[in-house]
Amino acid sequence: MSAEAIIKQQARSILKENFVKAIIALLIVILPFVIIDGTTTAISFSVMSLVPDTTLANILIYSIGYPVEIIMGVLFSPVINGYVRAFYRAAYSNTIELRDVFYHFSRGNYGRALRLNLSIAVRMILPILIFYAPLIIYEIVSVNITAGDFYGSIWYHNFYFILSVLSTIATVLYSVRYFTVYTVSADNPQFSTKQVFAYNKYIMQYRTANAAKLIFSFTPWLLLCLLVLPMLYVIPYMTQSLCVSAKWMTKASLEVN
């Protein structure tokens, strides 16, 4: 049995006893972002109905609506830290505690989680721009190609899909270097952001390939999420598996030390 199969088996065993809690934890994470999206949509509709000039309305939406969405997303982001914390602690205790999802909304923990999330975002901005640059350039060039009605054709969509997949794969492969950032933070809530990243770097030495292999093994499962409802099983299953993997990586690094 492969390492990925063993990890997934352990994850299924944990979820078997905690499946309802796992779904509730996921819904708790999703709800704030549904509210954020609804708020942005409401702002957009309000602006469009109040401002007759379409160009001005779009400027206001981009200058008000989307910044509001980003700010709210950042402010609610510690719920993601708590979600990972709940599943990571379950990797040790075999029990998902819903109170862990709200752990970072207490005094002191909130600011630490926010700084960690902003640090990750800053570290990922440039790589994402680089990896998605070919897709952006392709879209810009395609819009201006009128000969043969290329834009919107089957060939346009085929190349767009291929570039999207390649850009996403490149982004995931790059982000694997931060695989244990959230679990290190869960293990060491007193760590500063700098210490979290330093310890994560130590743990991930020679282990990025294993993490990437586990992540990409979930590709068929993630495709099921296109049907929406399977997300309620796939996301907790994948989260628990990644947390089990992070547990064993952390233990292995401690044994080496």
Secondary structure, 3 states (H helix, E strand, C coil): CCHHHHHHHHHHHHHHHHHHHHHHHHHHHHHHHHHHHHHHHHHHHHHHHHCCCHHHHHHHHHHHHHHHHHHHHHHHCHHHHHHHHHHHHHHHHCCCCHHHHHHHHCCCHHHHHHHHHHHHHHHHHHHHHHHHHHHHHHHHHHHCCCHHHCCCCHHHHHHHHHHHHHHHHHHHHHHHHHCCHHHHHHHCCCCCHHHHHHHHHHHCCCCHHHHHHHHHCCHHHHHHHHHCCCHHHHHHHHHHHHHHHHHHHHHHHHHHC
